């Protein structure tokens, strides 16, 4: 009888532990800062010119959580456009004076409003869509960005149309300032990207291959 009771107790404890693991899965935590980048295009051949913003203030929705939605949805960034860095000082000065200064403010804000996984549950790297609300030139637009998550690094990329933000005057201005270098053509679509480190702890192997990371 005692042996039977002991066996039942062990089984109950094991089941409780398994249920706790299933509910908990991984503990995800955001680490460090967020890198925000861009790539604009010039000439009829659509040559890309890229860079980053050095002054970005990131506010996380939560530092830790059980899934991407908990820690990312609601997170926001404040970008100082004067900090644009294309590794060319002359170009950066033109971008500030002939493009960003013509927008309604010296900052761009963005907020993550949704995230959905698109990859199969056991596929690596993890893939999905992050929807980001971007405010620029006094106009807000929801922009879908494809993300990948692999080995603790999340990277997302999407595209904006400057005409959607009524930035045609700023586009014409930078095209004029860089007319010869751009051969008279500056494109209105701009690639945007961000990356951040997300650490996964206490992951059960079967759970980390399932939906808890979405």
C-alpha beads as a LAMMPS data file, in Angstrom:
LAMMPS data file: protein, C-alpha beads

214 atoms
213 bonds

1 atom types
1 bond types

-500.0 500.0 xlo xhi
-500.0 500.0 ylo yhi
-500.0 500.0 zlo zhi

Masses

1 110.0

Atoms # bond

1 1 1 0.000 0.000 0.000
2 1 1 2.786 2.389 0.928
3 1 1 4.588 1.529 -2.287
4 1 1 1.438 2.262 -4.298
5 1 1 0.954 5.612 -2.559
6 1 1 4.605 6.520 -3.183
7 1 1 4.250 5.635 -6.854
8 1 1 1.120 7.797 -7.185
9 1 1 2.880 10.679 -5.461
10 1 1 5.839 10.458 -7.836
11 1 1 3.524 10.339 -10.870
12 1 1 1.527 13.325 -9.634
13 1 1 4.715 15.316 -9.016
14 1 1 6.038 14.443 -12.484
15 1 1 2.788 15.448 -14.172
16 1 1 2.723 18.745 -12.278
17 1 1 6.306 19.461 -13.324
18 1 1 5.510 18.666 -16.967
19 1 1 2.430 20.910 -16.942
20 1 1 4.462 23.733 -15.417
21 1 1 7.117 23.342 -18.125
22 1 1 4.480 23.276 -20.847
23 1 1 2.932 26.465 -19.524
24 1 1 6.247 28.190 -18.987
25 1 1 8.371 26.983 -21.917
26 1 1 11.106 29.585 -22.292
27 1 1 11.852 32.747 -20.427
28 1 1 12.739 35.369 -23.038
29 1 1 14.662 38.479 -22.061
30 1 1 15.690 41.513 -24.082
31 1 1 19.316 42.509 -23.783
32 1 1 21.272 45.580 -24.832
33 1 1 20.127 48.238 -27.264
34 1 1 18.283 48.215 -30.563
35 1 1 20.058 48.940 -33.831
36 1 1 17.963 50.823 -36.413
37 1 1 19.127 50.984 -40.016
38 1 1 17.965 52.074 -43.461
39 1 1 18.819 51.783 -47.134
40 1 1 17.818 54.369 -49.742
41 1 1 18.203 54.029 -53.493
42 1 1 19.659 56.243 -56.210
43 1 1 20.183 56.319 -60.014
44 1 1 18.116 54.470 -62.598
45 1 1 20.037 51.304 -61.660
46 1 1 18.613 51.649 -58.132
47 1 1 21.918 51.490 -56.303
48 1 1 21.540 51.186 -52.530
49 1 1 23.064 53.520 -49.954
50 1 1 22.649 52.435 -46.346
51 1 1 23.303 53.580 -42.820
52 1 1 22.057 53.647 -39.247
53 1 1 20.872 56.118 -36.627
54 1 1 23.295 56.539 -33.742
55 1 1 20.783 58.104 -31.338
56 1 1 17.890 55.705 -30.746
57 1 1 15.908 55.472 -27.503
58 1 1 14.264 52.082 -27.053
59 1 1 11.484 51.411 -24.559
60 1 1 10.650 47.730 -24.119
61 1 1 7.085 46.637 -23.407
62 1 1 8.523 44.081 -20.970
63 1 1 12.094 43.047 -20.292
64 1 1 11.071 39.411 -19.786
65 1 1 8.208 37.201 -20.886
66 1 1 7.124 33.780 -22.150
67 1 1 6.883 34.710 -25.837
68 1 1 7.727 37.390 -28.381
69 1 1 4.299 38.995 -28.145
70 1 1 4.638 39.608 -24.403
71 1 1 8.006 41.351 -24.629
72 1 1 7.739 43.099 -28.002
73 1 1 4.174 44.292 -28.638
74 1 1 3.994 47.786 -27.199
75 1 1 7.756 48.378 -27.435
76 1 1 8.757 51.665 -29.065
77 1 1 11.708 53.626 -30.396
78 1 1 12.421 57.342 -30.644
79 1 1 14.902 58.133 -33.432
80 1 1 16.886 61.359 -33.588
81 1 1 17.230 61.998 -37.334
82 1 1 20.185 64.332 -36.737
83 1 1 22.140 61.220 -35.773
84 1 1 21.956 59.660 -39.243
85 1 1 25.207 57.852 -40.021
86 1 1 26.051 56.546 -43.504
87 1 1 29.809 56.543 -42.809
88 1 1 30.133 59.579 -45.057
89 1 1 30.130 62.895 -43.194
90 1 1 29.354 64.982 -46.265
91 1 1 26.409 62.782 -47.205
92 1 1 25.078 62.837 -43.645
93 1 1 25.115 66.636 -43.574
94 1 1 23.144 66.709 -46.829
95 1 1 20.642 64.187 -45.502
96 1 1 20.018 66.277 -42.396
97 1 1 19.902 69.670 -44.150
98 1 1 18.139 68.681 -47.386
99 1 1 15.870 65.864 -46.271
100 1 1 15.189 65.429 -42.552
101 1 1 14.982 69.157 -41.821
102 1 1 12.091 69.384 -44.277
103 1 1 10.024 66.895 -42.310
104 1 1 7.712 67.983 -39.524
105 1 1 10.019 67.046 -36.661
106 1 1 13.585 66.034 -35.932
107 1 1 12.414 62.661 -34.640
108 1 1 10.786 59.545 -36.020
109 1 1 8.842 57.284 -33.686
110 1 1 7.875 53.662 -34.154
111 1 1 5.893 51.188 -32.068
112 1 1 5.422 47.428 -32.446
113 1 1 1.702 46.725 -32.558
114 1 1 1.585 43.058 -33.580
115 1 1 3.739 40.000 -34.242
116 1 1 2.815 36.740 -35.960
117 1 1 4.861 33.654 -36.746
118 1 1 4.881 32.351 -40.327
119 1 1 7.380 29.487 -40.074
120 1 1 6.463 25.902 -39.142
121 1 1 6.735 25.155 -35.430
122 1 1 9.985 23.202 -35.706
123 1 1 11.728 25.326 -38.340
124 1 1 14.922 27.237 -37.631
125 1 1 15.455 30.126 -37.862
126 1 1 12.090 31.335 -36.585
127 1 1 10.304 33.592 -39.075
128 1 1 7.295 35.884 -39.006
129 1 1 5.845 39.345 -39.487
130 1 1 6.179 42.265 -37.093
131 1 1 3.727 45.097 -37.689
132 1 1 5.183 48.460 -36.726
133 1 1 3.352 51.778 -36.536
134 1 1 5.725 54.478 -37.796
135 1 1 5.158 58.191 -37.225
136 1 1 7.061 60.486 -39.593
137 1 1 6.271 63.961 -40.891
138 1 1 3.170 63.980 -38.701
139 1 1 1.729 60.895 -40.424
140 1 1 1.369 57.400 -38.969
141 1 1 1.472 54.249 -41.094
142 1 1 1.424 50.558 -40.171
143 1 1 4.370 48.826 -41.805
144 1 1 4.783 45.017 -41.999
145 1 1 8.344 43.836 -41.412
146 1 1 9.630 40.294 -41.973
147 1 1 11.618 38.982 -39.026
148 1 1 13.997 36.120 -38.388
149 1 1 15.119 34.910 -34.979
150 1 1 18.204 32.754 -34.713
151 1 1 20.779 32.149 -31.986
152 1 1 19.495 34.967 -29.808
153 1 1 19.355 37.634 -32.527
154 1 1 16.126 39.045 -33.928
155 1 1 16.352 40.929 -37.210
156 1 1 13.463 42.594 -39.043
157 1 1 13.233 44.369 -42.387
158 1 1 10.488 46.194 -44.247
159 1 1 9.908 49.019 -46.714
160 1 1 8.324 52.438 -46.502
161 1 1 7.082 54.663 -49.322
162 1 1 8.027 58.287 -48.704
163 1 1 4.936 59.405 -50.615
164 1 1 2.781 57.683 -47.951
165 1 1 4.293 60.126 -45.452
166 1 1 3.780 63.136 -47.725
167 1 1 7.543 63.554 -47.965
168 1 1 7.683 64.409 -51.679
169 1 1 9.094 67.880 -50.922
170 1 1 11.907 66.393 -48.859
171 1 1 12.545 63.772 -51.549
172 1 1 12.763 66.442 -54.248
173 1 1 15.096 68.461 -52.040
174 1 1 17.602 65.637 -51.489
175 1 1 17.391 64.688 -55.165
176 1 1 18.332 68.257 -56.096
177 1 1 21.145 68.409 -53.527
178 1 1 22.610 65.132 -54.832
179 1 1 21.529 65.476 -58.460
180 1 1 24.863 64.594 -60.064
181 1 1 25.664 61.704 -57.714
182 1 1 22.142 60.330 -58.045
183 1 1 22.070 60.996 -61.802
184 1 1 18.765 62.780 -61.328
185 1 1 16.977 59.840 -59.702
186 1 1 16.246 59.336 -55.986
187 1 1 13.720 56.598 -55.265
188 1 1 10.730 57.015 -52.965
189 1 1 10.930 53.513 -51.452
190 1 1 13.313 53.046 -48.531
191 1 1 14.262 49.798 -46.799
192 1 1 14.202 49.929 -42.994
193 1 1 15.519 47.420 -40.505
194 1 1 16.166 46.822 -36.838
195 1 1 17.897 44.184 -34.748
196 1 1 17.978 43.311 -31.065
197 1 1 19.218 40.538 -28.815
198 1 1 16.671 38.258 -27.160
199 1 1 18.006 35.623 -24.783
200 1 1 16.069 32.401 -24.241
201 1 1 16.498 30.665 -20.859
202 1 1 15.005 27.601 -19.171
203 1 1 13.846 26.167 -22.480
204 1 1 12.524 22.645 -22.647
205 1 1 13.641 21.162 -26.003
206 1 1 10.153 20.062 -27.044
207 1 1 8.698 23.402 -26.036
208 1 1 11.329 25.554 -27.732
209 1 1 10.439 23.782 -30.966
210 1 1 6.779 24.619 -30.452
211 1 1 4.672 27.749 -30.295
212 1 1 5.951 29.405 -27.124
213 1 1 8.575 31.413 -29.070
214 1 1 5.989 33.012 -31.384

Bonds

1 1 1 2
2 1 2 3
3 1 3 4
4 1 4 5
5 1 5 6
6 1 6 7
7 1 7 8
8 1 8 9
9 1 9 10
10 1 10 11
11 1 11 12
12 1 12 13
13 1 13 14
14 1 14 15
15 1 15 16
16 1 16 17
17 1 17 18
18 1 18 19
19 1 19 20
20 1 20 21
21 1 21 22
22 1 22 23
23 1 23 24
24 1 24 25
25 1 25 26
26 1 26 27
27 1 27 28
28 1 28 29
29 1 29 30
30 1 30 31
31 1 31 32
32 1 32 33
33 1 33 34
34 1 34 35
35 1 35 36
36 1 36 37
37 1 37 38
38 1 38 39
39 1 39 40
40 1 40 41
41 1 41 42
42 1 42 43
43 1 43 44
44 1 44 45
45 1 45 46
46 1 46 47
47 1 47 48
48 1 48 49
49 1 49 50
50 1 50 51
51 1 51 52
52 1 52 53
53 1 53 54
54 1 54 55
55 1 55 56
56 1 56 57
57 1 57 58
58 1 58 59
59 1 59 60
60 1 60 61
61 1 61 62
62 1 62 63
63 1 63 64
64 1 64 65
65 1 65 66
66 1 66 67
67 1 67 68
68 1 68 69
69 1 69 70
70 1 70 71
71 1 71 72
72 1 72 73
73 1 73 74
74 1 74 75
75 1 75 76
76 1 76 77
77 1 77 78
78 1 78 79
79 1 79 80
80 1 80 81
81 1 81 82
82 1 82 83
83 1 83 84
84 1 84 85
85 1 85 86
86 1 86 87
87 1 87 88
88 1 88 89
89 1 89 90
90 1 90 91
91 1 91 92
92 1 92 93
93 1 93 94
94 1 94 95
95 1 95 96
96 1 96 97
97 1 97 98
98 1 98 99
99 1 99 100
100 1 100 101
101 1 101 102
102 1 102 103
103 1 103 104
104 1 104 105
105 1 105 106
106 1 106 107
107 1 107 108
108 1 108 109
109 1 109 110
110 1 110 111
111 1 111 112
112 1 112 113
113 1 113 114
114 1 114 115
115 1 115 116
116 1 116 117
117 1 117 118
118 1 118 119
119 1 119 120
120 1 120 121
121 1 121 122
122 1 122 123
123 1 123 124
124 1 124 125
125 1 125 126
126 1 126 127
127 1 127 128
128 1 128 129
129 1 129 130
130 1 130 131
131 1 131 132
132 1 132 133
133 1 133 134
134 1 134 135
135 1 135 136
136 1 136 137
137 1 137 138
138 1 138 139
139 1 139 140
140 1 140 141
141 1 141 142
142 1 142 143
143 1 143 144
144 1 144 145
145 1 145 146
146 1 146 147
147 1 147 148
148 1 148 149
149 1 149 150
150 1 150 151
151 1 151 152
152 1 152 153
153 1 153 154
154 1 154 155
155 1 155 156
156 1 156 157
157 1 157 158
158 1 158 159
159 1 159 160
160 1 160 161
161 1 161 162
162 1 162 163
163 1 163 164
164 1 164 165
165 1 165 166
166 1 166 167
167 1 167 168
168 1 168 169
169 1 169 170
170 1 170 171
171 1 171 172
172 1 172 173
173 1 173 174
174 1 174 175
175 1 175 176
176 1 176 177
177 1 177 178
178 1 178 179
179 1 179 180
180 1 180 181
181 1 181 182
182 1 182 183
183 1 183 184
184 1 184 185
185 1 185 186
186 1 186 187
187 1 187 188
188 1 188 189
189 1 189 190
190 1 190 191
191 1 191 192
192 1 192 193
193 1 193 194
194 1 194 195
195 1 195 196
196 1 196 197
197 1 197 198
198 1 198 199
199 1 199 200
200 1 200 201
201 1 201 202
202 1 202 203
203 1 203 204
204 1 204 205
205 1 205 206
206 1 206 207
207 1 207 208
208 1 208 209
209 1 209 210
210 1 210 211
211 1 211 212
212 1 212 213
213 1 213 214
